[in-house]
């Protein structure tokens, strides 16, 4: 077990608390860099989506996990970034410029959304962000002179420094990975700054934050703007990966998937954004397996245990009908969220911390170690 002795104020804000982090993250980065030479094109495509979803997950963590502001409208911010890139491409604007413009425009719109949301909390803030997402989706469908309406827009192949970067190339994967790494490192530095500490203070108690001189309204708007800008960057990469965008792709279900990313991965850790993105991207291949292969496997098991051909065929047809239900994906999402909220509210990363601590403290580990204590200030006790 490693013990950390802090002898300086700077020890509390170190990017890497000890050398073990440098070694483990270095090995992980090396594996990610050689992944294109080891994995199939399908798995590489899934890794690109993991990077994009993780970027959005980090953006949501800044707003929801660290500032305590709920949002179900991040699909709209992703759409704004994607359509900005597609529109500026028609004027032959180079990638670095429209990438930055998409982030800046989305951040500005995020700040505009943050202002009217200042007096809203809880379910009312969620309703406001859903309304914003529906408004953006309707604008994208109606503003045909810019977005081509429901016909959608083609996104040209990304060109970087005069070199074409196809969406399935290792270079595009490295670009998405670089944006993810820069986003995570930038967010870590943000959280170590006075702005990030103000975000966390607002999340824990707005009353206490005000008493310490934090301008709550200003920092809430900042949180919306930063979160939206990062999502706008992800929207540019998302558009290039799909090469075609339309309003039907940026629905409320996509916003719910982003929320699932941080709920399942862990609401209070950047590691959770990556773990949640891996989960949400890999659940689709699992559902495909459930729909295509599982009926045959179950029928084979039934035949092995003595079921006749007619009974096995009947079982296979019933399982296939169940796996093909339209609402199966949503039902699985709902069951998973309920299970995590009930049994693992800290998400996948919280479970990993518990496993690691169990082996570090064995046999002295206590189950109550991670039990979160609710702390109130006097003015909030009777609310």
C-alpha positions as CSV (number, residue, x, y, z in Angstrom):
1,X,0.0,0.0,0.0
2,X,1.3,3.5,-0.9
3,X,1.3,6.3,1.6
4,X,1.4,9.9,0.4
5,X,3.1,12.4,2.7
6,X,2.2,16.0,1.7
7,X,4.8,18.5,2.7
8,X,3.8,21.4,0.5
9,X,0.6,23.2,-0.6
10,X,1.4,22.3,-4.2
11,X,1.0,18.6,-3.3
12,X,-2.8,19.1,-3.3
13,X,-2.9,20.2,-6.9
14,X,-0.3,18.0,-8.6
15,X,-1.5,16.7,-11.9
16,X,0.0,13.3,-11.0
17,X,0.0,12.5,-7.2
18,X,2.8,10.0,-7.5
19,X,5.0,8.3,-10.1
20,X,2.7,5.3,-10.4
21,X,0.2,7.5,-12.3
22,X,2.8,8.4,-14.8
23,X,3.8,4.8,-15.4
24,X,0.2,3.5,-15.7
25,X,-1.0,6.3,-17.9
26,X,2.1,6.1,-20.0
27,X,1.5,2.4,-20.7
28,X,-2.2,3.1,-21.5
29,X,-1.2,5.8,-23.9
30,X,1.4,3.6,-25.6
31,X,-1.3,0.8,-26.1
32,X,-3.7,3.4,-27.6
33,X,-1.0,4.6,-30.0
34,X,-0.3,1.1,-31.3
35,X,-3.9,0.1,-31.4
36,X,-4.4,0.8,-35.2
37,X,-1.7,-1.8,-35.9
38,X,-3.3,-4.5,-33.6
39,X,-7.1,-4.1,-34.0
40,X,-9.5,-4.6,-36.8
41,X,-11.1,-1.6,-38.7
42,X,-14.4,-2.3,-36.9
43,X,-12.8,-2.0,-33.4
44,X,-10.9,1.1,-34.5
45,X,-14.2,2.7,-35.6
46,X,-15.6,1.8,-32.2
47,X,-12.6,3.4,-30.5
48,X,-13.2,6.6,-32.4
49,X,-16.8,6.7,-31.1
50,X,-15.5,6.0,-27.6
51,X,-13.2,9.1,-27.9
52,X,-16.0,11.3,-29.1
53,X,-18.5,10.1,-26.5
54,X,-15.8,10.5,-23.8
55,X,-15.2,14.1,-24.9
56,X,-18.9,14.8,-24.5
57,X,-18.8,12.9,-21.2
58,X,-16.1,15.2,-19.9
59,X,-18.1,18.2,-20.9
60,X,-21.1,16.9,-19.1
61,X,-19.0,16.2,-16.0
62,X,-17.9,19.9,-15.9
63,X,-21.6,21.0,-15.9
64,X,-23.3,18.2,-14.0
65,X,-20.7,16.4,-12.0
66,X,-18.6,19.4,-10.8
67,X,-21.1,22.3,-10.9
68,X,-24.3,20.4,-10.1
69,X,-26.3,21.7,-13.1
70,X,-28.4,19.1,-14.8
71,X,-28.7,19.0,-18.6
72,X,-30.6,16.9,-21.2
73,X,-29.7,19.2,-24.1
74,X,-26.2,18.3,-25.0
75,X,-27.3,16.6,-28.2
76,X,-28.2,20.2,-29.4
77,X,-24.7,21.5,-28.6
78,X,-23.3,18.5,-30.5
79,X,-25.6,19.3,-33.4
80,X,-24.5,23.0,-33.5
81,X,-20.8,22.0,-33.6
82,X,-21.5,19.5,-36.4
83,X,-23.6,21.8,-38.5
84,X,-21.1,24.7,-38.1
85,X,-18.4,22.5,-39.5
86,X,-20.5,21.2,-42.4
87,X,-21.7,24.7,-43.3
88,X,-18.2,26.3,-43.2
89,X,-16.8,23.5,-45.3
90,X,-19.0,24.7,-48.1
91,X,-16.9,27.9,-48.2
92,X,-13.7,25.9,-48.1
93,X,-12.7,27.1,-44.7
94,X,-9.7,25.0,-43.4
95,X,-10.2,22.5,-40.6
96,X,-8.3,24.3,-37.8
97,X,-10.4,27.4,-38.3
98,X,-13.9,25.8,-38.4
99,X,-12.9,23.5,-35.6
100,X,-12.2,26.5,-33.3
101,X,-15.2,28.5,-34.7
102,X,-17.6,25.6,-33.9
103,X,-16.3,25.4,-30.3
104,X,-16.5,29.2,-29.9
105,X,-20.0,29.5,-31.4
106,X,-21.3,26.5,-29.3
107,X,-19.8,28.0,-26.2
108,X,-21.5,31.3,-26.9
109,X,-24.8,29.6,-27.3
110,X,-24.2,27.6,-24.2
111,X,-23.7,30.9,-22.2
112,X,-26.9,32.2,-23.7
113,X,-28.7,29.1,-22.4
114,X,-27.1,29.5,-19.1
115,X,-28.4,33.0,-18.4
116,X,-32.2,32.1,-18.4
117,X,-31.4,28.9,-16.5
118,X,-29.8,30.7,-13.6
119,X,-33.1,30.7,-11.6
120,X,-33.9,27.1,-12.4
121,X,-32.8,24.1,-10.4
122,X,-33.6,20.3,-10.4
123,X,-36.3,19.1,-12.7
124,X,-37.1,22.6,-13.9
125,X,-33.6,23.0,-15.3
126,X,-33.9,19.6,-17.0
127,X,-37.1,20.7,-18.6
128,X,-35.5,23.9,-19.8
129,X,-32.6,22.1,-21.4
130,X,-34.9,19.6,-23.1
131,X,-36.9,22.5,-24.5
132,X,-33.7,24.0,-25.8
133,X,-32.8,20.7,-27.5
134,X,-36.2,20.5,-29.2
135,X,-36.0,24.1,-30.4
136,X,-32.5,23.4,-31.9
137,X,-33.8,20.2,-33.6
138,X,-36.8,22.2,-35.1
139,X,-34.5,25.0,-36.3
140,X,-32.2,22.5,-38.0
141,X,-35.2,20.9,-39.8
142,X,-36.8,24.3,-40.8
143,X,-33.7,26.4,-41.8
144,X,-33.3,24.7,-45.1
145,X,-31.1,27.4,-46.7
146,X,-28.3,26.6,-44.2
147,X,-29.0,23.1,-42.9
148,X,-30.8,21.6,-46.0
149,X,-33.6,20.6,-43.6
150,X,-34.5,17.0,-43.2
151,X,-32.5,16.1,-46.3
152,X,-29.4,16.5,-44.2
153,X,-25.9,17.6,-45.2
154,X,-22.9,15.8,-46.6
155,X,-19.6,16.4,-44.7
156,X,-16.5,16.4,-46.8
157,X,-13.5,14.4,-45.9
158,X,-11.4,16.2,-43.3
159,X,-8.3,17.9,-44.8
160,X,-5.4,18.7,-42.4
161,X,-2.5,20.7,-43.6
162,X,-3.5,19.9,-47.2
163,X,-3.6,16.2,-46.6
164,X,-6.9,14.3,-46.8
165,X,-7.8,12.4,-43.6
166,X,-10.4,9.7,-44.2
167,X,-12.8,8.9,-41.4
168,X,-11.5,5.3,-41.1
169,X,-7.8,6.2,-41.2
170,X,-5.4,5.8,-38.3
171,X,-4.7,9.6,-38.6
172,X,-8.4,10.4,-37.8
173,X,-8.2,8.1,-34.8
174,X,-5.1,9.9,-33.6
175,X,-6.8,13.2,-34.0
176,X,-9.8,12.2,-31.9
177,X,-7.5,10.7,-29.3
178,X,-5.4,13.9,-29.2
179,X,-8.5,16.0,-28.7
180,X,-9.7,13.7,-25.9
181,X,-6.3,13.8,-24.1
182,X,-6.1,17.6,-24.4
183,X,-9.7,17.9,-23.1
184,X,-9.0,15.7,-20.1
185,X,-5.7,17.5,-19.3
186,X,-7.4,20.9,-19.8
187,X,-10.3,19.9,-17.5
188,X,-7.9,18.6,-14.8
189,X,-6.1,22.0,-14.9
190,X,-9.5,23.8,-14.8
191,X,-10.5,21.8,-11.7
192,X,-7.2,22.8,-10.0
193,X,-7.8,26.5,-10.7
194,X,-10.0,28.9,-8.7
195,X,-12.7,28.5,-11.4
196,X,-12.9,24.8,-10.9
197,X,-12.9,25.1,-7.1
198,X,-15.8,27.5,-7.5
199,X,-17.7,25.0,-9.6
200,X,-17.3,22.3,-6.9
201,X,-18.3,24.8,-4.2
202,X,-21.5,25.6,-6.1
203,X,-22.3,21.9,-6.5
204,X,-21.8,21.2,-2.8
205,X,-23.7,24.2,-1.4
206,X,-24.7,27.4,-3.2
207,X,-25.3,29.1,0.1
208,X,-21.8,28.3,1.4
209,X,-20.3,29.3,-2.0
210,X,-22.0,32.7,-1.8
211,X,-20.8,33.2,1.8
212,X,-17.2,32.7,0.5
213,X,-17.6,35.4,-2.2
214,X,-18.3,33.2,-5.2
215,X,-20.3,34.8,-7.9
216,X,-22.7,31.9,-8.4
217,X,-24.5,33.3,-11.4
218,X,-21.2,34.1,-13.2
219,X,-19.7,30.7,-12.6
220,X,-22.9,28.8,-13.6
221,X,-22.8,30.6,-17.0
222,X,-19.1,29.8,-17.3
223,X,-19.8,26.2,-16.7
224,X,-22.5,26.1,-19.3
225,X,-20.2,27.9,-21.8
226,X,-17.2,25.6,-21.2
227,X,-19.3,22.5,-21.3
228,X,-21.0,23.5,-24.5
229,X,-17.7,24.5,-26.2
230,X,-16.2,21.1,-25.5
231,X,-19.3,19.4,-26.9
232,X,-19.1,21.6,-30.0
233,X,-15.5,20.3,-30.6
234,X,-16.9,16.8,-30.3
235,X,-19.6,17.7,-32.7
236,X,-17.1,18.5,-35.4
237,X,-15.4,15.1,-35.0
238,X,-18.8,13.4,-34.9
239,X,-19.8,15.0,-38.2
240,X,-16.6,13.9,-39.9
241,X,-16.9,10.4,-38.6
242,X,-20.4,9.9,-39.9
243,X,-19.8,12.0,-43.1
244,X,-23.6,12.8,-43.1
245,X,-25.7,14.7,-40.6
246,X,-29.4,15.3,-40.3
247,X,-31.7,16.6,-37.6
248,X,-33.0,13.1,-36.8
249,X,-29.5,12.2,-35.5
250,X,-29.5,14.7,-32.6
251,X,-32.6,13.7,-30.7
252,X,-33.4,13.5,-27.0
253,X,-32.3,9.9,-27.0
254,X,-28.8,11.0,-27.8
255,X,-28.8,13.4,-24.9
256,X,-30.0,10.6,-22.6
257,X,-27.1,8.4,-23.9
258,X,-24.7,11.2,-22.9
259,X,-26.2,11.3,-19.4
260,X,-25.9,7.5,-19.2
261,X,-22.2,7.9,-20.0
262,X,-21.5,9.8,-16.8
263,X,-24.1,7.9,-14.7
264,X,-22.6,4.5,-15.4
265,X,-19.0,5.6,-15.6
266,X,-19.1,7.8,-12.5
267,X,-20.4,11.3,-12.0
268,X,-17.5,12.7,-10.0
269,X,-14.4,11.5,-11.9
270,X,-13.0,12.0,-15.4
271,X,-12.1,8.3,-15.5
272,X,-15.9,7.7,-15.4
273,X,-16.4,9.6,-18.6
274,X,-14.1,7.3,-20.5
275,X,-15.4,4.1,-18.8
276,X,-19.0,5.2,-19.5
277,X,-18.2,5.9,-23.1
278,X,-16.7,2.5,-23.5
279,X,-19.9,1.0,-22.0
280,X,-22.4,3.0,-24.1
281,X,-20.5,2.3,-27.4
282,X,-20.1,-1.4,-26.8
283,X,-23.7,-2.0,-25.8
284,X,-24.8,-1.8,-29.4
285,X,-22.6,-4.8,-30.5
286,X,-24.0,-6.6,-27.5
287,X,-27.6,-5.9,-28.6
288,X,-26.7,-7.0,-32.1
289,X,-25.4,-10.3,-30.6
290,X,-28.5,-10.6,-28.6
291,X,-30.7,-10.2,-31.7
292,X,-28.7,-12.4,-34.1
293,X,-26.9,-15.1,-32.2
294,X,-28.5,-15.6,-28.9
295,X,-31.7,-17.3,-30.2
296,X,-29.7,-20.0,-31.9
297,X,-27.5,-20.5,-28.9
298,X,-30.4,-20.9,-26.5
299,X,-32.2,-23.3,-29.0
300,X,-28.9,-25.4,-29.1
301,X,-28.8,-25.5,-25.3
302,X,-32.4,-26.6,-25.2
303,X,-31.7,-29.3,-27.7
304,X,-28.7,-30.5,-25.7
305,X,-30.8,-30.9,-22.6
306,X,-33.3,-33.2,-24.4
307,X,-35.8,-30.7,-26.0
308,X,-37.2,-32.0,-29.3
309,X,-36.7,-30.2,-32.6
310,X,-40.1,-28.6,-32.6
311,X,-39.6,-27.3,-29.0
312,X,-36.2,-26.0,-29.8
313,X,-37.5,-24.2,-32.9
314,X,-40.3,-22.7,-30.9
315,X,-37.9,-21.5,-28.2
316,X,-35.7,-20.0,-30.9
317,X,-38.5,-18.1,-32.5
318,X,-39.8,-16.7,-29.2
319,X,-36.3,-15.5,-28.2
320,X,-35.8,-14.0,-31.6
321,X,-39.1,-12.2,-31.3
322,X,-38.1,-10.8,-27.9
323,X,-34.7,-9.7,-29.1
324,X,-36.3,-7.8,-32.0
325,X,-38.7,-5.7,-29.9
326,X,-38.5,-2.0,-30.8
327,X,-38.2,-0.8,-27.2
328,X,-35.6,-3.4,-26.1
329,X,-32.6,-0.9,-26.2
330,X,-34.5,1.7,-24.1
331,X,-35.6,-1.0,-21.7
332,X,-32.1,-2.3,-21.2
333,X,-30.8,1.3,-20.7
334,X,-33.5,1.9,-18.1
335,X,-32.8,-1.4,-16.2
336,X,-29.0,-0.6,-16.2
337,X,-29.6,2.9,-14.9
338,X,-31.8,1.7,-12.1
339,X,-29.3,-1.0,-11.1
340,X,-26.4,1.4,-11.0
341,X,-28.4,4.0,-9.0
342,X,-29.5,1.4,-6.5
343,X,-26.3,-0.7,-6.1
344,X,-23.4,1.4,-7.5
345,X,-24.1,5.2,-7.4
346,X,-20.4,5.9,-7.9
347,X,-20.4,4.2,-11.2
348,X,-17.8,1.9,-12.8
349,X,-14.9,4.0,-11.6
350,X,-16.3,3.9,-8.1
351,X,-16.5,0.1,-8.3
352,X,-12.9,0.0,-9.5
353,X,-11.8,2.2,-6.5
354,X,-13.5,-0.2,-4.1
355,X,-11.9,-3.2,-5.6
356,X,-8.4,-1.5,-5.5
357,X,-8.9,-0.4,-1.9
358,X,-10.1,-3.9,-0.9
359,X,-6.8,-5.4,-2.0
360,X,-4.8,-2.6,-0.5
361,X,-6.4,-2.8,2.9
362,X,-7.2,-6.6,3.1
363,X,-8.1,-7.9,5.6
364,X,-9.0,-4.5,7.2
365,X,-11.3,-3.3,4.5
366,X,-14.7,-1.9,5.7
367,X,-17.8,-1.7,3.5
368,X,-18.7,1.7,5.0
369,X,-15.4,3.2,3.7
370,X,-17.2,4.7,0.6
371,X,-20.4,5.6,2.3
372,X,-21.1,9.2,1.4
373,X,-22.0,11.6,4.2
374,X,-24.5,14.3,3.5
375,X,-23.3,17.7,4.9
376,X,-25.7,20.6,5.4
377,X,-25.2,24.2,6.4
378,X,-27.7,25.5,8.9
379,X,-29.6,27.5,6.3
380,X,-30.3,24.4,4.3
381,X,-31.4,21.9,6.9
382,X,-35.1,22.8,6.9
383,X,-35.5,23.0,3.1
